[in-house]
Amino acid sequence: MSSGFKAYSAILIPDGAWRFSLAGWFGRLYRVGTSVGVIMLIVDATGDYALAGVAAGATVVASAVGAPLWSIAADRFGQARVMAIGIVAILSGISLLIGVVTLDAPRWTWIVAAAIAGLAILDAGAMVRARWLHKVHDDPSRQSALALESASDELAFLIGLPVVALAAGIVGPAIALFGSAVLSSAGFAVLALLRSSTPPVGGHDGLEPVRGIAAWLPRGVLAPMIAFVGIGLMFGTMNVSGVAISEAAGKPELAGLIIASFSLGAVGAGLVLGAIGGRWSVGFRMATAAIAFAVTAPALVFVRDPIGFAITVAIIGIGAGSLLVASFSAVEARAPRMAMTVAMAWPPVAVSLGSSLGAAVAGVAIDQSGPFAGWWIPVVGAGLGLVGWAAVTATLRADAKGYAVRD
């Protein structure tokens, strides 16, 4: 296993690749900050959780629309130019939101401002993944790079969320939220300066730009999206159920442990798969991960206490995290090189969609039947993981036979 983990030093050390990977981690912090900071900002100002929920939802929906558009622009005009504009959008958007809340502007302006702040969310993970796929050319190294960035996604939330929440309690939600925007902007500024790792712009490097529908939804994206939605269902259910179970047990502080345990399971599994899985085919990696997710997800039905729930979701996180990495590999295997940034932006959109749906359905189930009632939603998510694996396998077989598959 130690030799397997040398795969990460082999890709991070040469040419200082660790610099753009680390800068991308900081670039993720604006998305992390808005996920909790918008709620804390509005609740602190009004005590109105319903309004805060609507505003947070507006941010998520807007980011789902905006992130692919930023990535399309990066593929078309280059990452550096787009990130320079994006930094202005991030700082302006979050300043607008903080301003309307602080000045107690009409409530509808808060929702609009939250949506504008969401539209400014660039997908740092997609841009860094596109750089890795431009920089490394052998399949094992590419899989290690994709696994590393999936771990960065998880660690951004694992570390960033409690830090933003702690800062909000010490210096106030507005400063904490603006601080996350500043750190994210700094990460994007460094990325923009690291031009040697930037993927070529369409029409350069001997490659034609991708146009039409393929520039917006590239080949190779749709089939893995099914699995990403399934993973999102698990994320959303785990967050809501973790809070409900902890509060029902009179130990609300354990909610953080539950969320962290799932992330640790996912991060650990993803890094192991990235270290040793490069020798396996994409189909085999997805099959192994999807089956592991499907086998472990039903175990939630037997859990009746917070600690047991934390241990169980950590185990499920092993399958879900492996499937996350394998599904990114499936996107990379078929997406056009000149549309790689936008191709890598769609998986987080699918995960967010599944997470929002899972949280909403779990909330209804818990209100009606108690804190453990959402156990069946991750089972549905695991089923979608199996469907996603089957869809990816079908498209890869069609490619091998020379058929043109539009997915």
Secondary structure, 3 states (H helix, E strand, C coil): CHHHHHHHHHHHCHHHHHHHHHHHHHHCHHHHHHHHHHHHHHHHHHCCHHHHHHHHHHHHHHHHHHHHHHHHHHHHHCHHHHHHHHHHHHHHHHHHHHHHHHCCCCHHHHHHHHHHHHHCCCCHHHHHHHHHHHHCCCHHHHHHHHHHHHHHHHHHHHHHHHHHHHHHHHHCHHHHHHHHHHHHHHHHHHHHHCHHHCCCCCCCCCCCCCCCHHHHCCCCCHHHHHHHHHHHHHHHHHHHHHHHHHHHCCCCCHHHHHHHHHHHHHHHHHHHHHHHHHHCCHHHHHHHHHHHHHHHHHHHHHCCCHHHHHHHHHHHHHHHHHHHHHHHHHHHHHCCHHHHHHHHHHHHHHHHHHHHHHHHHHHHHHHHHCCCHHHHHHHHHHHHHHHHHHHHHHHHHHHHCCCCCCC
